[in-house]
Amino acid sequence: MWWGRPSACAGHSAPLPDAGENLTSEKALTFVPSYRRRLPHIHQIGEPLFVTWRLADSLPVNRSFRPDDLTDGRAFVVFDRLLDVACTGPLYLRQPALAEMVMRHLVRLAQDEEMYSLHAFVVMPNHVHLLLTPNTPFPRIARLVKGATARWANQLLGTTGKAFWQDESYDHRVKNRDEWSRIRRYIELNPVRSGLAATPESYPYSSASPGWSERLVEQKRG
């Protein structure tokens, strides 16, 4: 069952990556700062982006990342693995109704609204990875995705008014086709690395799942 807990939650220690471990098999991605609040951001219409959104309060309180750390792809790997092995904190997207809702909204904005091209995605228990090319300014995309899904999720959970998503996101401008391919593989392998699925294709809330687009179209017609 894909909905099982990561191995660390079953009492087996799932090691965090070494500080030198790369995000992909070849080299770590680098976050290039454009403007700052807490995180660096750079994005442009028509240029592919690797984006990660996580649920509010999903990182352990004793693990923080300084802005200077966030320009290093290795720091992102540690951050992502902490989310992957989390046994506590919000794991709302483990619930099929919520995971399906988030995936459906991501696809609708791409297919119906044509706000971006959606190349790869995965909905994990406490975070979402996306590889997309914006057709409209990315801050608008982020507001529409996170705002709508937060409202619907809080209605389902009975937590109206509570923060659902962490305020900011991690985003990385993809530089070339090779990096694009590595990131897509990284996204679709996330459930396998986390112990949630045996293969990328067996995880239903991912672009690796066969027929995911057709399934959503059928649900919409129904």
C-alpha positions in Angstrom: 0.0 0.0 0.0 1.4 3.4 -1.0 -0.3 5.0 2.0 2.0 3.3 4.5 4.3 5.3 6.7 8.0 6.0 5.8 10.4 3.5 7.3 11.5 5.9 10.1 8.0 5.9 11.5 8.0 2.2 11.7 10.9 2.2 14.1 13.7 1.9 11.6 16.0 4.8 11.4 16.0 6.4 7.9 19.3 8.3 7.6 19.4 11.9 6.6 21.8 12.6 3.7 25.4 13.4 4.3 26.1 17.2 3.9 27.9 16.5 0.7 25.1 14.4 -0.9 23.7 15.9 -4.1 20.1 16.6 -5.0 20.5 14.6 -8.1 22.9 11.9 -9.3 25.2 14.4 -10.9 25.2 17.7 -9.0 23.3 19.7 -6.4 20.9 22.4 -7.6 21.8 26.0 -6.7 19.2 28.5 -5.6 20.0 31.9 -7.2 18.7 34.8 -5.1 16.5 37.4 -6.8 14.6 38.9 -3.8 14.4 37.8 -0.1 12.1 37.6 2.8 13.3 34.3 4.3 13.9 32.4 1.1 15.7 33.3 -2.2 13.5 33.4 -5.3 14.0 33.8 -9.0 11.5 33.1 -11.7 10.4 34.3 -15.1 7.5 33.6 -17.4 8.4 30.9 -19.9 11.3 29.5 -17.9 10.9 26.1 -16.1 10.8 26.1 -12.3 11.3 23.4 -9.7 9.0 24.3 -6.8 8.4 22.9 -3.3 5.5 23.8 -1.0 5.3 22.3 2.4 2.6 22.3 5.1 2.8 24.9 7.9 4.9 23.8 10.8 6.0 20.7 9.0 9.7 21.0 9.9 10.9 20.1 13.4 11.2 23.3 15.5 14.8 22.5 16.3 15.8 22.4 12.6 16.1 25.8 11.0 17.8 27.0 7.8 19.4 30.4 7.6 18.8 32.3 4.4 22.5 31.8 3.5 22.0 28.1 3.8 19.2 28.1 1.3 21.4 29.1 -1.6 23.0 25.6 -1.4 21.3 22.7 -3.0 22.7 20.4 -0.3 20.7 22.3 2.3 17.5 21.6 0.2 18.3 17.9 0.2 18.5 17.9 4.1 15.3 19.9 4.3 13.5 17.6 1.9 14.6 14.4 3.7 13.4 15.8 7.0 10.0 16.2 5.4 10.2 12.7 3.9 10.8 10.9 7.3 8.5 13.1 9.4 6.4 11.0 11.8 4.9 14.0 13.6 3.6 17.4 12.6 1.0 17.9 9.9 0.6 15.0 7.5 -2.8 16.0 6.1 -1.9 15.1 2.5 -1.8 11.4 3.6 -5.6 11.6 3.3 -6.7 10.5 -0.1 -9.4 13.2 -0.4 -6.9 16.0 0.3 -4.2 14.6 -1.9 -6.7 14.2 -4.8 -8.0 17.7 -4.2 -4.5 19.2 -4.4 -3.6 17.2 -7.5 -6.9 18.0 -9.2 -6.4 21.8 -8.6 -2.8 21.7 -9.9 -3.9 20.0 -13.1 -7.0 22.2 -13.6 -4.9 25.4 -13.5 -2.6 23.9 -16.1 -5.1 22.3 -18.4 -8.2 24.5 -18.1 -6.7 27.9 -17.1 -3.4 27.4 -19.0 -1.6 29.3 -16.2 1.5 27.0 -16.6 2.7 23.9 -18.3 2.9 21.1 -15.7 5.8 18.7 -16.5 6.0 16.7 -13.2 4.5 16.7 -9.8 4.1 14.7 -6.6 1.8 15.2 -3.6 3.6 13.9 -0.5 2.0 13.7 3.0 3.4 17.1 4.1 4.8 18.7 0.9 4.4 19.0 -2.9 7.0 19.1 -5.6 6.3 20.6 -9.0 8.2 21.1 -12.2 6.4 23.7 -14.3 6.8 26.5 -16.8 4.8 29.6 -15.9 2.6 31.4 -18.4 1.7 34.0 -15.9 3.8 35.5 -13.0 4.7 32.8 -10.5 3.6 34.7 -7.4 0.0 34.7 -8.9 0.2 31.0 -9.5 1.3 30.3 -5.9 -1.5 32.5 -4.5 -4.1 30.7 -6.6 -2.9 27.2 -5.8 -2.2 27.6 -2.1 -5.1 29.9 -1.4 -7.8 27.7 -2.9 -6.4 24.4 -1.6 -5.9 25.8 1.9 -9.6 26.9 2.0 -10.9 23.5 0.8 -8.5 21.6 3.1 -9.5 23.6 6.2 -13.1 23.0 5.4 -12.6 19.3 5.2 -10.4 19.2 8.3 -12.6 21.6 10.3 -9.7 23.9 10.9 -11.0 27.1 9.1 -8.7 30.0 9.8 -5.6 27.9 10.5 -2.5 28.2 8.3 -2.4 25.2 6.0 0.7 25.9 3.8 3.9 27.4 4.9 4.0 31.0 3.8 6.9 30.8 1.3 8.1 28.2 -1.1 11.4 26.9 -2.4 11.8 27.5 -6.1 14.7 26.9 -8.5 15.0 28.1 -12.1 15.9 25.2 -14.3 19.0 26.0 -16.4 19.0 23.3 -19.1 17.4 20.1 -20.4 19.7 17.8 -18.5 18.8 19.5 -15.2 15.1 19.4 -16.2 15.4 15.6 -16.6 17.2 15.1 -13.3 14.6 17.2 -11.4 11.7 15.3 -13.0 13.3 12.0 -11.9 13.9 13.4 -8.4 10.2 14.4 -8.1 8.8 11.1 -9.3 11.2 9.0 -7.2 10.2 10.9 -4.0 7.6 8.3 -2.9 10.0 5.5 -3.5 12.8 7.1 -1.5 10.3 7.8 1.4 9.1 4.2 1.5 5.5 5.1 0.4 5.6 3.1 -2.9 7.7 0.3 -4.5 7.8 2.1 -7.8 7.1 5.7 -9.0 4.2 4.3 -11.1 2.4 2.8 -8.1 2.0 6.1 -6.3 -1.3 7.6 -7.4 -0.7 11.2 -6.7 2.2 11.8 -9.0 2.8 12.5 -12.7 4.5 9.0 -12.8 1.2 7.3 -12.2 -0.2 5.9 -15.4 -3.4 7.5 -16.6 -3.5 10.2 -13.9 -4.6 12.9 -16.3 -7.3 10.6 -17.8 -8.5 9.7 -14.3 -9.0 13.3 -13.4 -10.9 14.0 -16.6 -13.3 11.1 -15.9 -13.8 12.4 -12.3 -14.6 15.8 -13.7 -17.2 14.4 -16.1 -18.7 12.3 -13.3 
